[in-house]
Amino acid sequence: MHPLDENEQDQRSLADKLSSHLERFSSNGDSSRSEAVQAICSLWHGLDLQTESEGPFTDEQSLGFAMSAMIDQLQGDGVLAFCVKNSTVKHGDSCEERLSTWLQNFGVIDCSLTSTSDGAYWLIRGRKAASQRLAQELRLGLILAERKIKKVLSTKFKDRATEMGVKLVSERERADVVLFKSDDLDAPIPDEWKTAVVVDVPSRVAVLLDRMKTETRAKSALASLNESVFFPASTLDATSLKSFPVLAKPNNASAHRDLWFIDSRESLDRLPSGSGQYFFQECIDHGPILFKVSVIGKEVSLARRPSAVPSLAGPMRLLTRKGDEHPRKSKALVGPSVGQEMETAQSVPGPNYMLIQKVARSLQDAFGLHLIGFDLLMERSSNRLFLVDINYFPSFADVPDRERVLLRTLWEMSQQSSSN
Protein backbone atom coordinates (compact mmCIF):
# COMPACT_ATOMS: atom_id res chain seq x y z
CA MET A 1 0.00 0.00 0.00
CA HIS A 2 1.37 3.42 -0.94
CA PRO A 3 1.67 5.96 1.92
CA LEU A 4 -0.59 8.42 0.13
CA ASP A 5 -3.32 5.77 -0.03
CA GLU A 6 -3.47 5.25 3.73
CA ASN A 7 -6.69 6.01 5.54
CA GLU A 8 -7.05 8.96 7.88
CA GLN A 9 -6.34 6.87 11.00
CA ASP A 10 -3.06 5.56 9.53
CA GLN A 11 -2.09 9.08 8.49
CA ARG A 12 -2.67 10.35 12.02
CA SER A 13 -0.58 7.50 13.37
CA LEU A 14 2.30 8.46 11.12
CA ALA A 15 1.86 12.12 12.02
CA ASP A 16 1.96 11.22 15.73
CA LYS A 17 5.11 9.20 15.12
CA LEU A 18 6.77 12.21 13.52
CA SER A 19 5.64 14.52 16.30
CA SER A 20 7.16 12.18 18.88
CA HIS A 21 10.47 12.43 17.00
CA LEU A 22 10.03 16.16 17.17
CA GLU A 23 9.40 16.26 20.91
CA ARG A 24 12.49 14.14 21.63
CA PHE A 25 14.61 16.38 19.43
CA SER A 26 13.34 19.51 21.18
CA SER A 27 13.86 18.12 24.67
CA ASN A 28 17.44 17.07 23.88
CA GLY A 29 18.44 20.52 22.55
CA ASP A 30 19.54 23.54 24.53
CA SER A 31 16.93 25.98 25.80
CA SER A 32 17.19 28.35 22.85
CA ARG A 33 16.56 25.59 20.33
CA SER A 34 13.85 23.79 22.26
CA GLU A 35 11.89 27.03 22.63
CA ALA A 36 12.10 27.71 18.91
CA VAL A 37 9.57 26.24 16.53
CA GLN A 38 10.91 22.86 15.44
CA ALA A 39 10.20 20.56 12.53
CA ILE A 40 11.32 17.21 11.18
CA CYS A 41 11.43 16.40 7.48
CA SER A 42 11.22 12.80 6.36
CA LEU A 43 11.08 10.74 3.17
CA TRP A 44 8.95 7.64 2.72
CA HIS A 45 9.91 4.87 0.34
CA GLY A 46 7.17 2.28 0.57
CA LEU A 47 6.15 2.20 4.24
CA ASP A 48 9.63 2.74 5.70
CA LEU A 49 10.06 5.97 7.65
CA GLN A 50 13.54 7.46 7.57
CA THR A 51 14.37 10.82 9.11
CA GLU A 52 16.51 12.72 6.62
CA SER A 53 16.96 16.04 8.41
CA GLU A 54 15.77 18.01 11.40
CA GLY A 55 16.11 21.56 12.64
CA PRO A 56 14.43 24.77 13.82
CA PHE A 57 11.91 26.53 11.61
CA THR A 58 10.33 29.78 12.73
CA ASP A 59 7.95 30.58 9.89
CA GLU A 60 6.47 29.30 6.64
CA GLN A 61 9.35 30.70 4.62
CA SER A 62 11.99 28.65 6.41
CA LEU A 63 9.84 25.56 5.89
CA GLY A 64 10.15 26.25 2.18
CA PHE A 65 13.93 26.01 2.35
CA ALA A 66 13.77 22.52 3.84
CA MET A 67 11.09 21.48 1.36
CA SER A 68 13.14 22.51 -1.65
CA ALA A 69 16.29 20.91 -0.24
CA MET A 70 14.51 17.58 0.13
CA ILE A 71 12.49 17.48 -3.06
CA ASP A 72 15.52 16.63 -5.18
CA GLN A 73 16.00 13.52 -3.03
CA LEU A 74 12.60 12.12 -3.92
CA GLN A 75 12.82 9.15 -6.27
CA GLY A 76 10.05 7.15 -7.87
CA ASP A 77 7.12 6.88 -5.47
CA GLY A 78 8.96 8.58 -2.63
CA VAL A 79 6.80 10.81 -0.45
CA LEU A 80 7.87 14.08 1.12
CA ALA A 81 6.65 14.36 4.71
CA PHE A 82 6.80 17.37 6.95
CA CYS A 83 5.68 17.60 10.55
CA VAL A 84 5.38 21.13 11.92
CA LYS A 85 3.87 22.89 14.89
CA ASN A 86 0.38 24.14 14.14
CA SER A 87 1.33 27.69 15.17
CA THR A 88 4.13 27.78 12.59
CA VAL A 89 1.75 27.89 9.65
CA LYS A 90 -1.34 29.31 11.31
CA HIS A 91 -1.81 32.47 9.28
CA GLY A 92 -5.45 32.23 8.24
CA ASP A 93 -7.80 29.91 6.44
CA SER A 94 -5.78 29.97 3.20
CA CYS A 95 -2.74 28.34 4.82
CA GLU A 96 -3.32 24.87 3.35
CA GLU A 97 -3.89 26.29 -0.11
CA ARG A 98 -0.75 28.42 0.02
CA LEU A 99 1.46 25.59 1.27
CA SER A 100 0.11 23.35 -1.49
CA THR A 101 0.88 26.05 -4.05
CA TRP A 102 4.43 26.33 -2.75
CA LEU A 103 4.97 22.60 -3.02
CA GLN A 104 3.56 22.56 -6.54
CA ASN A 105 6.00 25.32 -7.49
CA PHE A 106 8.78 23.10 -6.21
CA GLY A 107 7.54 20.15 -8.28
CA VAL A 108 5.48 18.26 -5.69
CA ILE A 109 1.97 17.00 -6.45
CA ASP A 110 -0.80 15.22 -4.49
CA CYS A 111 -0.27 17.52 -1.52
CA SER A 112 -2.17 16.86 1.71
CA LEU A 113 -2.31 18.15 5.29
CA THR A 114 -3.22 15.95 8.26
CA SER A 115 -3.26 17.11 11.88
CA THR A 116 -1.98 14.93 14.71
CA SER A 117 -4.37 13.39 17.23
CA ASP A 118 -3.92 16.29 19.64
CA GLY A 119 -4.06 18.90 16.88
CA ALA A 120 -0.66 20.34 17.85
CA TYR A 121 1.14 19.33 14.64
CA TRP A 122 0.40 19.11 10.95
CA LEU A 123 1.75 16.44 8.65
CA ILE A 124 2.38 17.85 5.17
CA ARG A 125 2.97 15.31 2.43
CA GLY A 126 3.29 15.15 -1.31
CA ARG A 127 4.79 13.23 -4.24
CA LYS A 128 7.36 14.53 -6.71
CA ALA A 129 6.01 15.13 -10.20
CA ALA A 130 7.48 12.91 -12.90
CA SER A 131 8.73 15.86 -14.96
CA GLN A 132 9.63 19.45 -14.13
CA ARG A 133 9.83 20.56 -17.75
CA LEU A 134 7.80 23.51 -18.94
CA ALA A 135 5.03 22.88 -21.43
CA GLN A 136 7.25 24.28 -24.18
CA GLU A 137 10.82 25.53 -24.49
CA LEU A 138 11.67 29.01 -23.19
CA ARG A 139 14.46 30.89 -24.97
CA LEU A 140 16.04 33.22 -22.41
CA GLY A 141 18.38 36.12 -23.08
CA LEU A 142 20.38 37.77 -20.28
CA ILE A 143 21.61 41.35 -19.91
CA LEU A 144 23.39 41.38 -16.56
CA ALA A 145 25.72 43.64 -14.62
CA GLU A 146 29.11 42.04 -14.08
CA ARG A 147 28.49 41.79 -10.33
CA LYS A 148 25.23 39.94 -11.03
CA ILE A 149 26.55 37.34 -13.47
CA LYS A 150 27.92 34.89 -10.88
CA LYS A 151 24.83 35.22 -8.68
CA VAL A 152 22.34 34.65 -11.49
CA LEU A 153 24.30 32.22 -13.63
CA SER A 154 25.05 29.82 -10.81
CA THR A 155 25.45 26.10 -11.39
CA LYS A 156 22.03 25.54 -9.82
CA PHE A 157 20.44 28.11 -12.16
CA LYS A 158 21.94 26.39 -15.20
CA ASP A 159 20.89 22.96 -13.92
CA ARG A 160 17.34 24.18 -13.29
CA ALA A 161 17.22 25.74 -16.75
CA THR A 162 18.26 22.47 -18.37
CA GLU A 163 15.82 20.47 -16.22
CA MET A 164 12.90 22.76 -17.05
CA GLY A 165 13.61 23.14 -20.77
CA VAL A 166 14.97 26.70 -20.70
CA LYS A 167 17.60 27.53 -23.31
CA LEU A 168 20.04 30.37 -22.59
CA VAL A 169 20.55 32.07 -25.95
CA SER A 170 23.28 34.30 -27.36
CA GLU A 171 22.72 37.79 -28.80
CA ARG A 172 22.58 36.27 -32.28
CA GLU A 173 19.68 33.96 -31.42
CA ARG A 174 15.99 34.72 -30.99
CA ALA A 175 14.80 35.15 -27.38
CA ASP A 176 11.31 34.82 -25.88
CA VAL A 177 12.21 36.69 -22.68
CA VAL A 178 15.12 38.97 -21.76
CA LEU A 179 16.10 39.19 -18.10
CA PHE A 180 17.52 42.68 -17.54
CA LYS A 181 19.71 43.56 -14.55
CA SER A 182 22.38 45.96 -15.74
CA ASP A 183 23.92 48.97 -14.03
CA ASP A 184 23.69 50.67 -17.42
CA LEU A 185 19.98 51.26 -17.91
CA ASP A 186 20.72 52.46 -21.44
CA ALA A 187 22.33 49.15 -22.39
CA PRO A 188 21.08 48.28 -25.91
CA ILE A 189 18.78 45.33 -26.55
CA PRO A 190 20.26 43.12 -29.33
CA ASP A 191 18.29 43.17 -32.60
CA GLU A 192 17.39 39.48 -32.30
CA TRP A 193 15.78 40.19 -28.91
CA LYS A 194 13.72 43.23 -29.89
CA THR A 195 10.44 41.26 -29.98
CA ALA A 196 11.08 39.54 -26.64
CA VAL A 197 9.42 40.32 -23.32
CA VAL A 198 11.86 42.42 -21.25
CA VAL A 199 11.86 41.78 -17.49
CA ASP A 200 11.88 44.48 -16.38
CA VAL A 201 11.72 47.58 -18.61
CA PRO A 202 14.80 49.74 -17.74
CA SER A 203 12.87 53.03 -17.72
CA ARG A 204 10.64 51.64 -14.94
CA VAL A 205 13.60 50.36 -12.96
CA ALA A 206 15.16 53.85 -13.11
CA VAL A 207 12.57 55.26 -10.68
CA LEU A 208 13.90 53.02 -7.90
CA LEU A 209 17.33 54.61 -8.18
CA ASP A 210 16.00 57.77 -6.51
CA ARG A 211 15.07 56.92 -2.92
CA MET A 212 12.87 59.96 -2.34
CA LYS A 213 10.90 59.50 -5.58
CA THR A 214 10.54 55.81 -4.77
CA GLU A 215 9.12 56.56 -1.32
CA THR A 216 6.74 59.20 -2.69
CA ARG A 217 5.28 56.81 -5.25
CA ALA A 218 5.08 53.96 -2.73
CA LYS A 219 3.19 56.14 -0.24
CA SER A 220 0.65 56.99 -2.91
CA ALA A 221 0.30 53.34 -3.93
CA LEU A 222 -0.36 52.17 -0.36
CA ALA A 223 -2.66 55.00 0.67
CA SER A 224 -5.69 52.76 0.19
CA LEU A 225 -4.53 50.25 2.83
CA ASN A 226 -6.02 52.38 5.64
CA GLU A 227 -2.75 53.05 7.45
CA SER A 228 -1.83 49.38 7.82
CA VAL A 229 1.70 50.16 6.62
CA PHE A 230 3.67 53.28 7.51
CA PHE A 231 6.85 55.01 6.32
CA PRO A 232 9.59 56.47 8.54
CA ALA A 233 9.83 60.26 8.36
CA SER A 234 12.40 61.23 5.73
CA THR A 235 14.03 64.26 4.14
CA LEU A 236 16.83 65.32 1.80
CA ASP A 237 17.45 68.48 3.83
CA ALA A 238 19.82 67.87 6.74
CA THR A 239 19.08 71.28 8.22
CA SER A 240 15.43 70.32 8.76
CA LEU A 241 16.26 67.40 11.05
CA LYS A 242 14.74 67.97 14.48
CA SER A 243 15.61 64.80 16.38
CA PHE A 244 18.23 62.05 16.42
CA PRO A 245 19.29 59.34 15.82
CA VAL A 246 18.62 59.09 12.08
CA LEU A 247 19.89 56.91 9.26
CA ALA A 248 21.74 58.41 6.30
CA LYS A 249 22.16 56.76 2.92
CA PRO A 250 22.90 58.16 -0.56
CA ASN A 251 19.68 59.23 -2.31
CA ASN A 252 21.11 57.76 -5.51
CA ALA A 253 20.58 54.06 -4.81
CA SER A 254 22.90 52.99 -7.63
CA ALA A 255 25.93 54.93 -6.39
CA HIS A 256 26.54 53.47 -2.93
CA ARG A 257 24.86 51.25 -0.40
CA ASP A 258 26.56 52.83 2.60
CA LEU A 259 24.21 53.13 5.58
CA TRP A 260 25.20 55.48 8.38
CA PHE A 261 23.82 55.70 11.90
CA ILE A 262 23.85 59.40 12.87
CA ASP A 263 23.59 60.05 16.60
CA SER A 264 23.69 63.87 16.64
CA ARG A 265 23.69 67.00 14.49
CA GLU A 266 27.44 67.32 15.00
CA SER A 267 27.93 63.92 13.35
CA LEU A 268 26.37 65.17 10.10
CA ASP A 269 29.59 67.06 9.30
CA ARG A 270 31.50 63.77 9.37
CA LEU A 271 29.51 62.13 6.57
CA PRO A 272 31.68 61.36 3.49
CA SER A 273 31.30 64.07 0.86
CA GLY A 274 31.73 61.86 -2.18
CA SER A 275 28.35 60.12 -1.98
CA GLY A 276 26.23 62.96 -3.37
CA GLN A 277 22.95 64.00 -1.81
CA TYR A 278 21.93 62.07 1.30
CA PHE A 279 18.53 60.61 2.13
CA PHE A 280 17.85 60.96 5.87
CA GLN A 281 15.41 58.60 7.52
CA GLU A 282 13.89 58.34 10.99
CA CYS A 283 15.18 55.41 13.05
CA ILE A 284 12.40 52.99 13.97
CA ASP A 285 13.03 51.01 17.15
CA HIS A 286 12.31 47.53 15.77
CA GLY A 287 14.76 45.34 17.67
CA PRO A 288 17.25 42.84 16.24
CA ILE A 289 15.21 41.54 13.28
CA LEU A 290 13.47 42.82 10.19
CA PHE A 291 11.14 41.13 7.72
CA LYS A 292 12.45 40.77 4.20
CA VAL A 293 9.85 40.44 1.44
CA SER A 294 10.80 39.02 -1.97
CA VAL A 295 8.40 39.29 -4.90
CA ILE A 296 8.91 37.20 -8.05
CA GLY A 297 5.87 37.67 -10.25
CA LYS A 298 2.95 36.17 -8.32
CA GLU A 299 5.18 34.60 -5.67
CA VAL A 300 5.51 36.62 -2.45
CA SER A 301 7.96 35.33 0.16
CA LEU A 302 8.49 36.59 3.70
CA ALA A 303 11.56 35.88 5.87
CA ARG A 304 13.12 37.13 9.09
CA ARG A 305 16.63 38.56 8.86
CA PRO A 306 19.07 40.15 11.34
CA SER A 307 18.75 43.93 11.36
CA ALA A 308 21.64 46.31 10.75
CA VAL A 309 20.16 48.54 13.50
CA PRO A 310 19.39 46.26 16.48
CA SER A 311 19.80 49.18 18.91
CA LEU A 312 19.28 52.95 18.74
CA ALA A 313 22.09 53.56 21.23
CA GLY A 314 25.72 54.31 20.55
CA PRO A 315 27.84 56.74 18.49
CA MET A 316 27.88 57.50 14.77
CA ARG A 317 28.92 54.41 12.80
CA LEU A 318 28.87 52.78 9.38
CA LEU A 319 26.32 49.96 9.44
CA THR A 320 26.59 48.54 5.93
CA ARG A 321 28.84 49.18 2.96
CA LYS A 322 28.40 48.59 -0.75
CA GLY A 323 29.17 44.97 -1.53
CA ASP A 324 28.24 43.67 1.94
CA GLU A 325 26.05 40.57 1.84
CA HIS A 326 25.09 40.87 5.51
CA PRO A 327 24.81 43.70 8.03
CA ARG A 328 28.11 44.85 9.50
CA LYS A 329 28.34 44.00 13.21
CA SER A 330 29.37 46.73 15.61
CA LYS A 331 31.27 45.38 18.62
CA ALA A 332 29.09 47.52 20.85
CA LEU A 333 26.01 45.70 19.58
CA VAL A 334 27.24 42.10 19.92
CA GLY A 335 26.78 40.36 23.24
CA PRO A 336 24.43 38.33 25.45
CA SER A 337 21.74 41.03 25.56
CA VAL A 338 21.50 41.23 21.77
CA GLY A 339 21.56 37.44 21.52
CA GLN A 340 18.71 37.16 24.02
CA GLU A 341 16.72 39.80 22.13
CA MET A 342 17.20 37.90 18.88
CA GLU A 343 16.00 34.69 20.51
CA THR A 344 12.93 36.45 21.88
CA ALA A 345 12.23 38.19 18.56
CA GLN A 346 12.17 34.86 16.72
CA SER A 347 9.04 33.90 18.65
CA VAL A 348 7.20 37.13 17.87
CA PRO A 349 4.42 36.60 15.28
CA GLY A 350 5.27 38.04 11.87
CA PRO A 351 3.18 40.39 9.74
CA ASN A 352 -0.15 39.25 8.35
CA TYR A 353 0.64 37.43 5.11
CA MET A 354 -2.50 38.60 3.31
CA LEU A 355 -1.53 42.21 4.05
CA ILE A 356 1.99 41.58 2.73
CA GLN A 357 0.51 40.22 -0.49
CA LYS A 358 -1.60 43.37 -0.91
CA VAL A 359 1.45 45.56 -0.32
CA ALA A 360 3.49 43.57 -2.84
CA ARG A 361 0.79 43.75 -5.54
CA SER A 362 0.27 47.48 -4.96
CA LEU A 363 3.99 48.17 -5.34
CA GLN A 364 4.27 45.99 -8.45
CA ASP A 365 1.39 47.90 -10.05
CA ALA A 366 2.72 51.31 -8.99
CA PHE A 367 6.19 50.75 -10.43
CA GLY A 368 5.26 48.40 -13.28
CA LEU A 369 7.84 45.84 -12.10
CA HIS A 370 7.71 42.07 -11.59
CA LEU A 371 10.90 41.43 -9.57
CA ILE A 372 11.18 43.50 -6.40
CA GLY A 373 12.16 43.27 -2.77
CA PHE A 374 11.49 45.43 0.28
CA ASP A 375 11.97 45.38 4.05
CA LEU A 376 9.41 45.71 6.82
CA LEU A 377 10.22 46.92 10.32
CA MET A 378 7.86 46.14 13.20
CA GLU A 379 8.00 48.93 15.80
CA ARG A 380 8.48 47.41 19.24
CA SER A 381 6.23 49.81 21.14
CA SER A 382 3.22 49.61 18.81
CA ASN A 383 3.73 46.64 16.41
CA ARG A 384 3.14 49.07 13.54
CA LEU A 385 4.75 48.05 10.24
CA PHE A 386 7.14 50.45 8.50
CA LEU A 387 8.20 49.88 4.89
CA VAL A 388 11.78 50.70 3.83
CA ASP A 389 14.28 49.97 1.04
CA ILE A 390 12.37 48.98 -2.09
CA ASN A 391 14.82 47.36 -4.53
CA TYR A 392 14.66 45.93 -8.02
CA PHE A 393 15.71 42.28 -8.56
CA PRO A 394 17.59 41.68 -5.27
CA SER A 395 19.39 38.42 -4.60
CA PHE A 396 16.18 36.62 -3.53
CA ALA A 397 18.41 34.66 -1.15
CA ASP A 398 15.45 33.98 1.14
CA VAL A 399 13.25 32.43 -1.57
CA PRO A 400 13.26 28.61 -1.51
CA ASP A 401 14.40 27.21 -4.87
CA ARG A 402 14.54 30.74 -6.26
CA GLU A 403 15.90 29.52 -9.60
CA ARG A 404 12.83 27.40 -10.29
CA VAL A 405 10.43 30.12 -9.16
CA LEU A 406 12.17 32.76 -11.32
CA LEU A 407 12.32 30.59 -14.45
CA ARG A 408 8.68 29.54 -14.15
CA THR A 409 7.66 33.18 -13.68
CA LEU A 410 9.56 34.19 -16.83
CA TRP A 411 7.90 31.38 -18.76
CA GLU A 412 4.44 32.44 -17.55
CA MET A 413 5.15 36.01 -18.65
CA SER A 414 6.18 34.75 -22.09
CA GLN A 415 2.97 32.74 -22.40
CA GLN A 416 0.86 35.68 -21.30
CA SER A 417 2.53 37.92 -23.87
CA SER A 418 1.94 35.36 -26.63
CA SER A 419 -1.78 35.13 -25.82
CA ASN A 420 -2.29 38.91 -25.92
C-alpha positions in Angstrom: 0.0 0.0 0.0 1.4 3.4 -0.9 1.7 6.0 1.9 -0.6 8.4 0.1 -3.3 5.8 0.0 -3.5 5.2 3.7 -6.7 6.0 5.5 -7.0 9.0 7.9 -6.3 6.9 11.0 -3.1 5.6 9.5 -2.1 9.1 8.5 -2.7 10.4 12.0 -0.6 7.5 13.4 2.3 8.5 11.1 1.9 12.1 12.0 2.0 11.2 15.7 5.1 9.2 15.1 6.8 12.2 13.5 5.6 14.5 16.3 7.2 12.2 18.9 10.5 12.4 17.0 10.0 16.2 17.2 9.4 16.3 20.9 12.5 14.1 21.6 14.6 16.4 19.4 13.3 19.5 21.2 13.9 18.1 24.7 17.4 17.1 23.9 18.4 20.5 22.6 19.5 23.5 24.5 16.9 26.0 25.8 17.2 28.4 22.8 16.6 25.6 20.3 13.9 23.8 22.3 11.9 27.0 22.6 12.1 27.7 18.9 9.6 26.2 16.5 10.9 22.9 15.4 10.2 20.6 12.5 11.3 17.2 11.2 11.4 16.4 7.5 11.2 12.8 6.4 11.1 10.7 3.2 9.0 7.6 2.7 9.9 4.9 0.3 7.2 2.3 0.6 6.2 2.2 4.2 9.6 2.7 5.7 10.1 6.0 7.7 13.5 7.5 7.6 14.4 10.8 9.1 16.5 12.7 6.6 17.0 16.0 8.4 15.8 18.0 11.4 16.1 21.6 12.6 14.4 24.8 13.8 11.9 26.5 11.6 10.3 29.8 12.7 7.9 30.6 9.9 6.5 29.3 6.6 9.3 30.7 4.6 12.0 28.6 6.4 9.8 25.6 5.9 10.1 26.3 2.2 13.9 26.0 2.4 13.8 22.5 3.8 11.1 21.5 1.4 13.1 22.5 -1.7 16.3 20.9 -0.2 14.5 17.6 0.1 12.5 17.5 -3.1 15.5 16.6 -5.2 16.0 13.5 -3.0 12.6 12.1 -3.9 12.8 9.2 -6.3 10.0 7.1 -7.9 7.1 6.9 -5.5 9.0 8.6 -2.6 6.8 10.8 -0.4 7.9 14.1 1.1 6.7 14.4 4.7 6.8 17.4 7.0 5.7 17.6 10.6 5.4 21.1 11.9 3.9 22.9 14.9 0.4 24.1 14.1 1.3 27.7 15.2 4.1 27.8 12.6 1.8 27.9 9.7 -1.3 29.3 11.3 -1.8 32.5 9.3 -5.5 32.2 8.2 -7.8 29.9 6.4 -5.8 30.0 3.2 -2.7 28.3 4.8 -3.3 24.9 3.4 -3.9 26.3 -0.1 -0.8 28.4 0.0 1.5 25.6 1.3 0.1 23.3 -1.5 0.9 26.1 -4.1 4.4 26.3 -2.8 5.0 22.6 -3.0 3.6 22.6 -6.5 6.0 25.3 -7.5 8.8 23.1 -6.2 7.5 20.2 -8.3 5.5 18.3 -5.7 2.0 17.0 -6.4 -0.8 15.2 -4.5 -0.3 17.5 -1.5 -2.2 16.9 1.7 -2.3 18.1 5.3 -3.2 15.9 8.3 -3.3 17.1 11.9 -2.0 14.9 14.7 -4.4 13.4 17.2 -3.9 16.3 19.6 -4.1 18.9 16.9 -0.7 20.3 17.8 1.1 19.3 14.6 0.4 19.1 10.9 1.7 16.4 8.7 2.4 17.9 5.2 3.0 15.3 2.4 3.3 15.2 -1.3 4.8 13.2 -4.2 7.4 14.5 -6.7 6.0 15.1 -10.2 7.5 12.9 -12.9 8.7 15.9 -15.0 9.6 19.4 -14.1 9.8 20.6 -17.7 7.8 23.5 -18.9 5.0 22.9 -21.4 7.3 24.3 -24.2 10.8 25.5 -24.5 11.7 29.0 -23.2 14.5 30.9 -25.0 16.0 33.2 -22.4 18.4 36.1 -23.1 20.4 37.8 -20.3 21.6 41.3 -19.9 23.4 41.4 -16.6 25.7 43.6 -14.6 29.1 42.0 -14.1 28.5 41.8 -10.3 25.2 39.9 -11.0 26.6 37.3 -13.5 27.9 34.9 -10.9 24.8 35.2 -8.7 22.3 34.7 -11.5 24.3 32.2 -13.6 25.1 29.8 -10.8 25.4 26.1 -11.4 22.0 25.5 -9.8 20.4 28.1 -12.2 21.9 26.4 -15.2 20.9 23.0 -13.9 17.3 24.2 -13.3 17.2 25.7 -16.7 18.3 22.5 -18.4 15.8 20.5 -16.2 12.9 22.8 -17.0 13.6 23.1 -20.8 15.0 26.7 -20.7 17.6 27.5 -23.3 20.0 30.4 -22.6 20.5 32.1 -25.9 23.3 34.3 -27.4 22.7 37.8 -28.8 22.6 36.3 -32.3 19.7 34.0 -31.4 16.0 34.7 -31.0 14.8 35.1 -27.4 11.3 34.8 -25.9 12.2 36.7 -22.7 15.1 39.0 -21.8 16.1 39.2 -18.1 17.5 42.7 -17.5 19.7 43.6 -14.5 22.4 46.0 -15.7 23.9 49.0 -14.0 23.7 50.7 -17.4 20.0 51.3 -17.9 20.7 52.5 -21.4 22.3 49.2 -22.4 21.1 48.3 -25.9 18.8 45.3 -26.6 20.3 43.1 -29.3 18.3 43.2 -32.6 17.4 39.5 -32.3 15.8 40.2 -28.9 13.7 43.2 -29.9 10.4 41.3 -30.0 11.1 39.5 -26.6 9.4 40.3 -23.3 11.9 42.4 -21.3 11.9 41.8 -17.5 11.9 44.5 -16.4 11.7 47.6 -18.6 14.8 49.7 -17.7 12.9 53.0 -17.7 10.6 51.6 -14.9 13.6 50.4 -13.0 15.2 53.8 -13.1 12.6 55.3 -10.7 13.9 53.0 -7.9 17.3 54.6 -8.2 16.0 57.8 -6.5 15.1 56.9 -2.9 12.9 60.0 -2.3 10.9 59.5 -5.6 10.5 55.8 -4.8 9.1 56.6 -1.3 6.7 59.2 -2.7 5.3 56.8 -5.2 5.1 54.0 -2.7 3.2 56.1 -0.2 0.6 57.0 -2.9 0.3 53.3 -3.9 -0.4 52.2 -0.4 -2.7 55.0 0.7 -5.7 52.8 0.2 -4.5 50.2 2.8 -6.0 52.4 5.6 -2.7 53.1 7.5 -1.8 49.4 7.8 1.7 50.2 6.6 3.7 53.3 7.5 6.9 55.0 6.3 9.6 56.5 8.5 9.8 60.3 8.4 12.4 61.2 5.7 14.0 64.3 4.1 16.8 65.3 1.8 17.4 68.5 3.8 19.8 67.9 6.7 19.1 71.3 8.2 15.4 70.3 8.8 16.3 67.4 11.1 14.7 68.0 14.5 15.6 64.8 16.4 18.2 62.0 16.4 19.3 59.3 15.8 18.6 59.1 12.1 19.9 56.9 9.3 21.7 58.4 6.3 22.2 56.8 2.9 22.9 58.2 -0.6 19.7 59.2 -2.3 21.1 57.8 -5.5 20.6 54.1 -4.8 22.9 53.0 -7.6 25.9 54.9 -6.4 26.5 53.5 -2.9 24.9 51.2 -0.4 26.6 52.8 2.6 24.2 53.1 5.6 25.2 55.5 8.4 23.8 55.7 11.9 23.8 59.4 12.9 23.6 60.0 16.6 23.7 63.9 16.6 23.7 67.0 14.5 27.4 67.3 15.0 27.9 63.9 13.4 26.4 65.2 10.1 29.6 67.1 9.3 31.5 63.8 9.4 29.5 62.1 6.6 31.7 61.4 3.5 31.3 64.1 0.9 31.7 61.9 -2.2 28.4 60.1 -2.0 26.2 63.0 -3.4 23.0 64.0 -1.8 21.9 62.1 1.3 18.5 60.6 2.1 17.9 61.0 5.9 15.4 58.6 7.5 13.9 58.3 11.0 15.2 55.4 13.1 12.4 53.0 14.0 13.0 51.0 17.1 12.3 47.5 15.8 14.8 45.3 17.7 17.3 42.8 16.2 15.2 41.5 13.3 13.5 42.8 10.2 11.1 41.1 7.7 12.4 40.8 4.2 9.8 40.4 1.4 10.8 39.0 -2.0 8.4 39.3 -4.9 8.9 37.2 -8.0 5.9 37.7 -10.3 3.0 36.2 -8.3 5.2 34.6 -5.7 5.5 36.6 -2.5 8.0 35.3 0.2 8.5 36.6 3.7 11.6 35.9 5.9 13.1 37.1 9.1 16.6 38.6 8.9 19.1 40.2 11.3 18.7 43.9 11.4 21.6 46.3 10.7 20.2 48.5 13.5 19.4 46.3 16.5 19.8 49.2 18.9 19.3 53.0 18.7 22.1 53.6 21.2 25.7 54.3 20.5 27.8 56.7 18.5 27.9 57.5 14.8 28.9 54.4 12.8 28.9 52.8 9.4 26.3 50.0 9.4 26.6 48.5 5.9 28.8 49.2 3.0 28.4 48.6 -0.8 29.2 45.0 -1.5 28.2 43.7 1.9 26.0 40.6 1.8 25.1 40.9 5.5 24.8 43.7 8.0 28.1 44.8 9.5 28.3 44.0 13.2 29.4 46.7 15.6 31.3 45.4 18.6 29.1 47.5 20.8 26.0 45.7 19.6 27.2 42.1 19.9 26.8 40.4 23.2 24.4 38.3 25.5 21.7 41.0 25.6 21.5 41.2 21.8 21.6 37.4 21.5 18.7 37.2 24.0 16.7 39.8 22.1 17.2 37.9 18.9 16.0 34.7 20.5 12.9 36.4 21.9 12.2 38.2 18.6 12.2 34.9 16.7 9.0 33.9 18.7 7.2 37.1 17.9 4.4 36.6 15.3 5.3 38.0 11.9 3.2 40.4 9.7 -0.2 39.3 8.3 0.6 37.4 5.1 -2.5 38.6 3.3 -1.5 42.2 4.0 2.0 41.6 2.7 0.5 40.2 -0.5 -1.6 43.4 -0.9 1.5 45.6 -0.3 3.5 43.6 -2.8 0.8 43.7 -5.5 0.3 47.5 -5.0 4.0 48.2 -5.3 4.3 46.0 -8.5 1.4 47.9 -10.1 2.7 51.3 -9.0 6.2 50.8 -10.4 5.3 48.4 -13.3 7.8 45.8 -12.1 7.7 42.1 -11.6 10.9 41.4 -9.6 11.2 43.5 -6.4 12.2 43.3 -2.8 11.5 45.4 0.3 12.0 45.4 4.0 9.4 45.7 6.8 10.2 46.9 10.3 7.9 46.1 13.2 8.0 48.9 15.8 8.5 47.4 19.2 6.2 49.8 21.1 3.2 49.6 18.8 3.7 46.6 16.4 3.1 49.1 13.5 4.7 48.0 10.2 7.1 50.4 8.5 8.2 49.9 4.9 11.8 50.7 3.8 14.3 50.0 1.0 12.4 49.0 -2.1 14.8 47.4 -4.5 14.7 45.9 -8.0 15.7 42.3 -8.6 17.6 41.7 -5.3 19.4 38.4 -4.6 16.2 36.6 -3.5 18.4 34.7 -1.1 15.4 34.0 1.1 13.2 32.4 -1.6 13.3 28.6 -1.5 14.4 27.2 -4.9 14.5 30.7 -6.3 15.9 29.5 -9.6 12.8 27.4 -10.3 10.4 30.1 -9.2 12.2 32.8 -11.3 12.3 30.6 -14.5 8.7 29.5 -14.1 7.7 33.2 -13.7 9.6 34.2 -16.8 7.9 31.4 -18.8 4.4 32.4 -17.5 5.1 36.0 -18.7 6.2 34.7 -22.1 3.0 32.7 -22.4 0.9 35.7 -21.3 2.5 37.9 -23.9 1.9 35.4 -26.6 -1.8 35.1 -25.8 -2.3 38.9 -25.9 
